[in-house]
């Protein structure tokens, strides 16, 4: 009875993939069909700029005059019980800070270009997480759990909203890290596989060499022969479904083959940035070897976003983990991303995309205000800075605060669960109701936690 009543989309013969004229049947058959959110939404999509390793909040956006005054002295209160390794006395920032824009937000000299866009930012200076280890902290940021394999936030968003472009994946991650959880950070776990991220390259491949899967050799076989091969494979797979009943893994494989076929016509043009003006390419830093790699990631994120991809992640990996050599390495890291990120914000705003695109920036945790190894900083999930822009958040706002030295979040604390709840709220979801039943329980991105941070909403 289950087989005959078409519980799986496979037995519907992928009607939506064969033509958009099938109406309601197509919408039911295609798990990536666009869906309206249940609540009013300010954002339609997310671009996540992930700084893998953990940027230092007290060297970037969280100015602490007392840290400079008391440089070299012991921290006047207790350090967290759990830490990576031994740390010493207070270490002032090697960089000067200034106030910028009408908001007067403090930004270090590490980010001269981003400082000019500070009135577009909503700085959350009171972030905190639950884990001081890269792998667990990275998973908590991406999936809401530091101890279990759960669906990533991009997968949840694609599950809730589908995608606006049926020729592209709903969730794309550009040059993602292969360490500290690897594919788990863009995976779908127990959600259907259609909602997992599509990785374009990885952290070991320059962004101009990263290609959408199944595209590089597309010209080796005529499309009509490819279509015949896929049709034959689909017939066999559907026969298997008919014999054994609904199989989410097999159904997802059918869907991935069809999407890969459609990508052949959409992706080559999309990945070729030569049609961008010289001014636009310079805006993202494509003319400078220092900024070209991350600049192309940011430019691709804009191109994917304007073509309907729901969640795009750009990863600067794995460079921000400065246990020593803080000054040299943070300087290089910031120079690689500063101009591309500022260019992305400017370009999105000029094209009218920033209003309904939520841009999120940050790492898996921050750094300690005390020294490690004399010239570095240890991991610090107790208090750090992330920022949002566009997509319904208040522009030019600095929200929350850490203590006088930048160690602990102490005012208007925002846990990662709260960040996820707020992001889903901006996309039109009550985070407690965007759930998926698995193994006898309703799961959600925020697990059993999280509160929307209403004070940062426009």
C-alpha positions as CSV (number, residue, x, y, z in Angstrom):
1,X,0.0,0.0,0.0
2,X,2.8,2.4,0.8
3,X,4.6,1.7,-2.5
4,X,1.4,2.2,-4.5
5,X,0.4,5.4,-2.7
6,X,3.6,7.2,-3.7
7,X,5.0,8.0,-0.2
8,X,8.3,8.9,-1.8
9,X,8.9,11.5,-4.5
10,X,10.7,8.9,-6.6
11,X,7.4,7.1,-7.6
12,X,6.1,10.4,-8.9
13,X,8.8,10.0,-11.6
14,X,10.4,13.4,-10.8
15,X,7.5,15.3,-12.5
16,X,8.9,18.7,-11.6
17,X,12.3,17.9,-13.1
18,X,10.7,17.1,-16.5
19,X,8.8,20.4,-16.8
20,X,7.4,23.2,-14.7
21,X,3.9,22.9,-16.3
22,X,2.9,20.1,-14.0
23,X,1.6,22.6,-11.4
24,X,0.7,21.3,-8.0
25,X,2.2,17.9,-8.8
26,X,5.6,19.4,-9.5
27,X,5.5,21.4,-6.2
28,X,4.8,18.3,-4.2
29,X,7.3,16.2,-6.1
30,X,10.3,18.5,-5.9
31,X,11.8,18.9,-2.4
32,X,13.7,21.9,-3.6
33,X,10.6,23.7,-4.9
34,X,10.4,27.3,-3.5
35,X,8.3,27.6,-0.4
36,X,6.8,30.7,1.3
37,X,7.9,31.1,4.9
38,X,5.1,30.8,7.5
39,X,5.8,34.3,8.9
40,X,6.7,37.7,7.5
41,X,10.3,37.6,6.4
42,X,12.9,40.4,6.0
43,X,15.5,38.2,4.4
44,X,15.3,35.8,1.5
45,X,18.8,34.4,1.6
46,X,22.0,34.2,3.7
47,X,25.7,34.8,2.8
48,X,27.9,33.5,5.6
49,X,31.5,34.7,5.6
50,X,33.3,32.1,7.8
51,X,36.7,33.1,9.3
52,X,37.9,29.6,10.2
53,X,40.3,29.6,13.2
54,X,38.8,32.3,15.4
55,X,39.5,36.0,14.8
56,X,40.5,38.0,17.8
57,X,37.7,40.3,19.0
58,X,40.0,42.6,20.9
59,X,42.1,43.2,17.7
60,X,39.2,43.8,15.3
61,X,36.0,45.3,16.6
62,X,36.0,45.2,20.4
63,X,38.1,48.1,21.5
64,X,39.4,47.8,25.1
65,X,41.4,50.8,26.5
66,X,42.0,49.1,29.8
67,X,43.7,46.2,27.9
68,X,46.2,48.7,26.5
69,X,46.6,50.5,29.9
70,X,47.2,47.2,31.8
71,X,49.4,45.5,29.2
72,X,51.7,42.9,30.8
73,X,49.7,42.8,34.1
74,X,47.9,39.7,35.3
75,X,44.2,39.3,34.5
76,X,42.4,40.7,37.5
77,X,39.8,37.9,37.6
78,X,39.7,34.2,37.1
79,X,40.3,32.6,33.7
80,X,37.8,29.9,32.5
81,X,38.4,26.4,33.8
82,X,38.6,24.9,30.3
83,X,41.3,26.3,28.0
84,X,43.5,25.1,25.2
85,X,46.9,25.6,27.0
86,X,48.6,27.9,29.5
87,X,48.2,31.6,29.0
88,X,50.0,34.5,30.6
89,X,49.4,38.2,31.3
90,X,47.3,40.7,29.5
91,X,48.4,41.4,25.9
92,X,47.4,44.7,24.3
93,X,46.3,44.9,20.7
94,X,49.2,45.7,18.3
95,X,46.7,47.8,16.2
96,X,45.1,51.1,16.9
97,X,41.4,51.7,16.9
98,X,39.3,54.6,15.6
99,X,35.6,55.4,15.4
100,X,34.0,55.4,12.0
101,X,30.8,56.5,10.4
102,X,27.7,58.1,11.9
103,X,27.4,55.2,14.3
104,X,30.9,55.9,15.7
105,X,31.7,52.2,15.9
106,X,35.2,51.3,16.8
107,X,37.2,49.4,14.2
108,X,40.9,48.5,14.3
109,X,43.3,49.5,11.6
110,X,43.2,45.9,10.4
111,X,40.0,46.6,8.4
112,X,40.4,50.0,6.6
113,X,38.0,49.1,3.9
114,X,35.4,47.5,6.1
115,X,35.6,50.5,8.4
116,X,34.1,52.6,5.6
117,X,31.0,50.3,5.6
118,X,30.6,50.2,9.4
119,X,27.2,52.0,9.2
120,X,25.9,48.9,7.3
121,X,27.0,46.6,10.1
122,X,25.2,45.2,13.2
123,X,28.1,44.3,15.5
124,X,27.2,41.7,18.1
125,X,30.0,42.0,20.7
126,X,28.6,39.6,23.3
127,X,28.7,36.3,21.4
128,X,29.5,33.1,23.4
129,X,29.5,29.4,22.8
130,X,29.9,26.2,24.6
131,X,33.2,24.7,23.4
132,X,36.9,25.8,23.3
133,X,38.0,23.2,20.7
134,X,37.9,24.0,17.0
135,X,36.0,20.9,15.8
136,X,33.3,21.1,18.4
137,X,33.0,24.9,18.2
138,X,32.8,24.8,14.4
139,X,30.0,22.2,14.6
140,X,28.1,24.2,17.2
141,X,28.3,27.3,14.9
142,X,27.2,25.4,11.8
143,X,24.8,22.9,13.2
144,X,23.7,24.0,16.7
145,X,25.4,21.0,18.4
146,X,28.9,20.5,19.5
147,X,28.5,16.8,20.4
148,X,26.2,15.2,17.8
149,X,26.0,15.1,14.0
150,X,23.1,17.4,13.1
151,X,21.9,19.2,10.0
152,X,23.8,22.3,9.1
153,X,22.1,25.7,9.2
154,X,22.2,25.9,5.4
155,X,20.5,22.6,5.2
156,X,17.7,23.7,7.6
157,X,17.2,26.9,5.6
158,X,17.0,25.0,2.3
159,X,14.6,22.5,3.9
160,X,12.4,25.4,5.0
161,X,12.5,27.6,1.9
162,X,13.6,25.4,-1.0
163,X,15.4,27.3,-3.8
164,X,14.3,30.0,-6.2
165,X,16.4,28.6,-9.0
166,X,15.8,25.0,-10.0
167,X,19.0,24.9,-12.1
168,X,21.2,25.5,-9.0
169,X,21.5,23.9,-5.6
170,X,19.7,25.6,-2.7
171,X,22.9,25.6,-0.6
172,X,26.4,26.2,-1.9
173,X,29.6,26.3,0.1
174,X,32.7,27.7,-1.7
175,X,36.1,26.3,-0.9
176,X,35.0,24.8,2.5
177,X,37.4,23.5,5.1
178,X,38.1,19.8,5.2
179,X,39.2,19.9,8.8
180,X,37.4,20.2,12.1
181,X,34.3,18.3,11.1
182,X,34.7,18.7,7.3
183,X,31.6,17.8,5.4
184,X,29.5,17.6,8.6
185,X,29.5,21.5,8.7
186,X,27.6,21.6,5.4
187,X,25.8,18.2,5.6
188,X,22.1,17.4,6.0
189,X,22.5,14.6,8.6
190,X,19.0,13.1,9.0
191,X,17.3,15.6,6.8
192,X,16.9,14.4,3.2
193,X,20.1,14.6,1.2
194,X,18.7,17.1,-1.2
195,X,19.2,19.8,1.5
196,X,22.9,19.3,2.1
197,X,25.4,21.8,0.8
198,X,27.0,21.5,-2.6
199,X,30.8,22.1,-2.2
200,X,32.6,24.0,-4.9
201,X,36.2,23.1,-4.4
202,X,37.8,23.0,-1.0
203,X,40.2,25.0,1.2
204,X,43.1,23.4,-0.6
205,X,42.0,24.7,-4.1
206,X,42.2,28.3,-5.3
207,X,38.8,29.7,-5.8
208,X,39.4,30.3,-9.5
209,X,40.1,26.6,-9.9
210,X,37.0,25.4,-7.9
211,X,34.2,24.1,-10.1
212,X,30.6,23.0,-9.5
213,X,30.7,19.2,-9.5
214,X,29.8,17.4,-12.8
215,X,30.7,20.5,-14.8
216,X,34.4,20.1,-15.7
217,X,33.9,17.2,-18.1
218,X,30.4,18.1,-19.4
219,X,31.6,18.7,-22.9
220,X,33.0,15.2,-23.3
221,X,29.6,13.6,-23.9
222,X,26.8,15.1,-26.0
223,X,23.8,16.2,-24.0
224,X,21.4,14.0,-25.8
225,X,23.5,10.9,-24.8
226,X,23.7,12.2,-21.2
227,X,20.0,12.5,-21.2
228,X,19.5,9.0,-22.4
229,X,21.9,7.6,-19.8
230,X,20.1,9.5,-17.0
231,X,16.7,8.4,-18.2
232,X,17.9,4.7,-18.2
233,X,19.4,5.1,-14.7
234,X,16.2,6.7,-13.5
235,X,14.1,3.9,-14.9
236,X,16.2,1.4,-13.0
237,X,16.1,3.4,-9.8
238,X,12.4,3.9,-10.0
239,X,12.0,0.1,-10.6
240,X,14.0,-0.4,-7.4
241,X,11.8,2.0,-5.5
242,X,8.7,0.2,-6.8
243,X,10.1,-3.1,-5.6
244,X,11.4,-2.0,-2.2
245,X,9.3,1.0,-1.3
246,X,10.4,4.6,-0.4
247,X,14.1,5.0,0.0
248,X,15.3,8.6,0.9
249,X,18.9,7.8,-0.1
250,X,17.9,6.5,-3.5
251,X,15.5,9.3,-4.1
252,X,18.1,11.9,-3.2
253,X,20.5,10.2,-5.7
254,X,18.0,10.5,-8.5
255,X,17.5,14.1,-7.6
256,X,21.2,14.8,-7.6
257,X,21.7,13.3,-11.0
258,X,18.9,15.5,-12.5
259,X,20.3,18.6,-10.8
260,X,23.8,17.9,-12.1
261,X,22.4,17.6,-15.6
262,X,20.6,21.0,-15.3
263,X,23.7,22.6,-13.8
264,X,25.6,22.1,-17.1
265,X,23.6,24.9,-18.7
266,X,23.6,27.2,-15.7
267,X,26.9,26.8,-13.9
268,X,29.5,27.6,-16.6
269,X,28.1,31.0,-17.4
270,X,27.7,31.7,-13.7
271,X,31.2,30.8,-12.8
272,X,32.7,32.8,-15.6
273,X,33.2,36.3,-14.0
274,X,34.8,37.8,-17.1
275,X,31.4,39.4,-17.9
276,X,31.8,41.5,-14.7
277,X,33.1,45.1,-15.3
278,X,36.7,46.0,-14.6
279,X,35.4,48.3,-11.8
280,X,33.5,45.4,-10.2
281,X,36.4,43.1,-10.3
282,X,38.6,45.7,-8.7
283,X,35.9,46.4,-6.1
284,X,36.3,42.8,-4.9
285,X,40.1,42.8,-5.2
286,X,40.5,40.5,-8.1
287,X,43.3,42.7,-9.5
288,X,45.5,42.0,-6.4
289,X,47.1,38.6,-5.7
290,X,46.6,39.2,-2.0
291,X,42.8,39.6,-2.2
292,X,42.0,37.7,-5.4
293,X,41.2,34.3,-3.8
294,X,38.7,35.4,-1.2
295,X,37.6,38.2,-3.5
296,X,36.4,35.7,-6.1
297,X,34.6,33.8,-3.4
298,X,32.7,36.9,-2.4
299,X,31.9,37.8,-6.0
300,X,30.6,34.3,-6.6
301,X,28.5,34.6,-3.5
302,X,26.8,37.7,-4.9
303,X,26.3,36.0,-8.3
304,X,24.7,32.9,-6.6
305,X,22.6,35.1,-4.3
306,X,21.1,37.1,-7.1
307,X,20.2,33.9,-9.0
308,X,18.2,32.5,-6.1
309,X,20.5,30.3,-4.0
310,X,19.3,30.4,-0.4
311,X,22.5,29.9,1.5
312,X,26.0,30.6,0.3
313,X,29.1,30.2,2.4
314,X,32.5,31.6,1.8
315,X,35.3,30.2,3.9
316,X,38.6,31.8,4.8
317,X,40.3,28.7,6.0
318,X,42.2,27.8,8.2
319,X,44.1,31.0,9.0
320,X,42.9,32.8,12.1
321,X,44.2,30.4,14.8
322,X,47.1,32.6,16.1
323,X,48.5,31.0,19.2
324,X,51.7,32.9,18.3
325,X,52.7,35.3,15.5
326,X,49.5,37.3,16.2
327,X,50.7,40.5,14.6
328,X,52.0,39.1,11.4
329,X,49.3,36.5,10.7
330,X,46.2,38.6,11.7
331,X,47.6,41.4,9.5
332,X,47.9,39.0,6.5
333,X,44.5,37.4,7.1
334,X,42.7,40.7,7.4
335,X,44.3,42.1,4.3
336,X,43.1,39.1,2.3
337,X,39.5,39.5,3.3
338,X,39.0,43.2,4.1
339,X,38.6,44.7,0.6
340,X,36.5,41.7,-0.7
341,X,34.0,41.9,2.1
342,X,33.7,45.6,1.9
343,X,33.2,45.2,-1.9
344,X,30.5,42.6,-1.4
345,X,28.6,44.8,1.0
346,X,28.9,47.8,-1.4
347,X,27.9,45.7,-4.4
348,X,24.9,44.1,-2.7
349,X,23.7,47.5,-1.6
350,X,24.1,49.1,-5.0
351,X,22.1,46.3,-6.6
352,X,19.3,46.5,-4.0
353,X,20.1,43.0,-2.7
354,X,21.3,43.9,0.8
355,X,17.8,44.7,2.0
356,X,16.8,41.0,1.7
357,X,20.2,39.3,1.9
358,X,21.4,38.6,5.4
359,X,25.3,38.7,5.5
360,X,26.9,37.0,8.5
361,X,30.6,37.3,9.5
362,X,32.6,35.5,12.2
363,X,34.6,32.5,13.3
364,X,33.9,29.5,15.6
365,X,35.0,31.6,18.7
366,X,37.2,34.5,19.6
367,X,40.6,34.9,21.3
368,X,41.9,35.6,24.8
369,X,43.0,39.0,25.9
370,X,45.9,37.4,27.7
371,X,49.0,36.2,25.9
372,X,50.0,32.8,24.8
373,X,53.5,32.1,23.9
374,X,54.4,35.7,24.4
375,X,52.9,37.0,21.1
376,X,49.7,35.0,20.5
377,X,46.2,34.4,21.9
378,X,44.4,31.2,22.9
379,X,40.8,30.1,22.0
380,X,38.0,32.0,23.7
381,X,34.4,31.0,23.4
382,X,33.4,33.1,26.5
383,X,33.0,36.4,24.7
384,X,33.6,37.5,21.1
385,X,32.3,39.5,18.1
386,X,30.3,38.5,15.1
387,X,28.4,40.8,12.8
388,X,25.4,40.8,10.5
389,X,24.4,43.2,7.7
390,X,21.3,43.7,5.7
391,X,18.3,41.3,5.8
392,X,16.3,43.1,8.4
393,X,18.9,43.9,11.1
394,X,19.6,47.3,12.5
395,X,22.5,49.0,10.6
396,X,25.1,50.9,12.5
397,X,24.4,49.1,15.8
398,X,26.9,47.8,18.3
399,X,25.0,45.3,20.5
400,X,26.2,43.8,23.8
401,X,29.5,44.0,25.5
402,X,32.3,42.0,27.0
403,X,34.1,42.9,30.2
404,X,36.7,45.7,30.4
405,X,39.4,43.4,29.0
406,X,37.3,41.5,26.4
407,X,37.3,38.0,28.0
408,X,33.7,37.3,29.0
409,X,30.4,38.4,27.4
410,X,28.7,40.3,30.2
411,X,26.0,42.5,28.7
412,X,23.1,41.3,26.4
413,X,24.8,38.0,26.0
414,X,24.0,36.2,22.7
415,X,24.6,32.4,22.5
416,X,24.9,30.7,19.2
417,X,21.4,29.2,19.7
418,X,20.1,32.8,19.9
419,X,22.0,33.7,16.7
420,X,20.4,30.8,14.9
421,X,17.0,31.7,16.3
422,X,17.3,35.3,15.1
423,X,18.5,34.3,11.7
424,X,15.5,32.0,11.2
425,X,13.2,34.7,12.4
426,X,14.5,37.1,9.8
427,X,13.9,34.4,7.2
428,X,10.3,34.0,8.3
429,X,10.4,31.1,10.7
430,X,9.6,30.4,14.4
431,X,12.7,28.5,15.2
432,X,10.7,26.3,17.6
433,X,8.5,25.1,14.8
434,X,10.9,24.5,11.9
435,X,11.4,20.9,12.9
436,X,12.0,17.4,11.4
437,X,10.9,14.2,13.0
438,X,13.7,11.7,13.3
439,X,14.1,8.6,15.5
440,X,10.9,9.4,17.4
441,X,11.8,13.1,18.2
442,X,11.2,16.5,16.6
443,X,14.6,18.0,16.0
444,X,15.4,21.7,15.2
445,X,18.5,23.8,14.5
446,X,18.3,25.4,18.0
447,X,17.7,22.0,19.7
448,X,15.8,23.0,22.9
449,X,17.4,26.4,23.3
450,X,17.5,29.8,21.7
451,X,15.7,33.2,21.9
452,X,15.3,35.7,19.1
453,X,17.4,38.9,19.8
454,X,14.7,41.4,19.0
455,X,16.8,44.4,19.9
456,X,18.9,44.0,16.8
457,X,15.9,43.8,14.4
458,X,15.1,46.7,12.2
